[in-house]
Amino acid sequence: MSVLTHRATIRQQRRLERIYAYVDANLSDPDLSPPAAARALGMSVRSLHLTIAPTGQTFGKIVMRRRLQTCYARFVHPDHNASICATIFDCGFNNLSSFYRAFRERFGACPRQLAAAACHPAVERGQASLA
């Protein structure tokens, strides 16, 4: 690999890291979009998409994946006491049916099932006493 190619790769990686950081910092914004991200990061929308393209993802898929992961982490956390709907909206979702469909597809269960399993792991694994 030439020095120029190496520098371009490093520059590309740094831009990608900036995009991920921006997405993570703005997950709660239901209007998080490529134009808003590009504007905040000082790049064109085309540059944003070209930076993401080698990952095989799109901006929308990155946002969806990060939001779903954040919701999941909150639902299974033992100290989570917010309602499921409040958590969903807090993570930037604005449509419950699309959230539930995507969440079930990604994790194979609905949030209530995961939250219950986190609170009672022995019951979920079938190890609870029947006494």
N, C-alpha and C positions, 0 to 999 in steps of 0.2 A: 504494500500500500504506500502510495506516495505521501509526502508531507502535506500536500494540498488536499488530497482526499481525506487524510486523517483529520486535518483541521475542519474540513467541511462536515465530517461525521461528528466531531465533538460539538460543533456549532449546532448541528441538527439535534443532537441529544439534549443540549441545553435548552433549546427552544421547546422541545417536547416536555422537558421537566417543568418549564415555566407554564406551559399549557395545563399540565396535570395539577400544578399548584394553584393556578387560577380556578380551575374547575372545583377543586377541593374547598377552596376558600369561599366559593360562591354557590355551593350546592343548594342552599336554602332558597335561592332565587328561582322561582318558577319560570322566569323569562330568560334564563341562562341560554345564550345562543351563540353561534359562531360569530356574527357581526359584533356582538357585545364583547366577546372574548378577544377578538382580533383588535378591536379598538383599544381595549384596556392594555393589551400586550404590545401595542405599537406595530402591528403587522397587518397585512391585508387578509381578507377572508380566504383568498386563494392560497396565500402562504401558510395560513393556519391549516387548511385542508391538506396541502402538500407535505407539511411537516408530519401530520398524523398518518397519512396514507401508508407509509412503509410498515406501520404496526398492524395493518389489516383491519383497523377499526375506523369508525367515523366519529366526529365530535359528539353526535347524538348518542351513539353507543357507549362512548366513554362516560358521558354524563349519566346515562341510565345505569351502567354498571356500578359507578361510584355511589350513586344514590341508593341503589339496592343493597350494596355492601354496608353502607352507613345505617340503613334501616335494620338490616339483619343484626349488626353489632349491637344496636340499641335494644332490639327485641330480646336478645339472648343474655343481655347483661343483667345480673341478679338484682341490681339496684334500679332497674328501669321501672318507673311508675307512671309515666305519661300514657295517655290513651293511645291506642294504635292509630286512630285517625290523626291525632295531634302529631305523632311521630312522622307519619306519612307526609303530612303537609309541611312539617318542619324541615324535612329533607328535600323539599322542592317539588314534590309531586302535586298536581292539581286535579287529577282525575283518579278517583278511587278504583274504578273498574280496570283501567289500564295498569295501575299499580299492582292490584291483586293478581291479574293475569301474568304480568312480568315476574312478580315475586314467586308465584307458584312454579312457573316455568324454570326459573333460575335455581330455586332451593328445594323444590319438590314438596312444599308444605305451605300452609298459610301462616301469617304472622302469629295468630293466636296459638296454633299448634307448637310453633317454635318457642314462644314465650312460656307456654305451659311446660314444655320439656325442660327449659332452662330452670324453671322453678322447682320442678319435681323430676330430676333426671332418673331416679330409680324407677319411677312409675313408667316412664317412657321406654326404659330398657326391659320392662317386665320383671323387675327385681323387687317390687314392692311386696310387702307382707299383706296377705289377705286377712289377717286376724283383725 
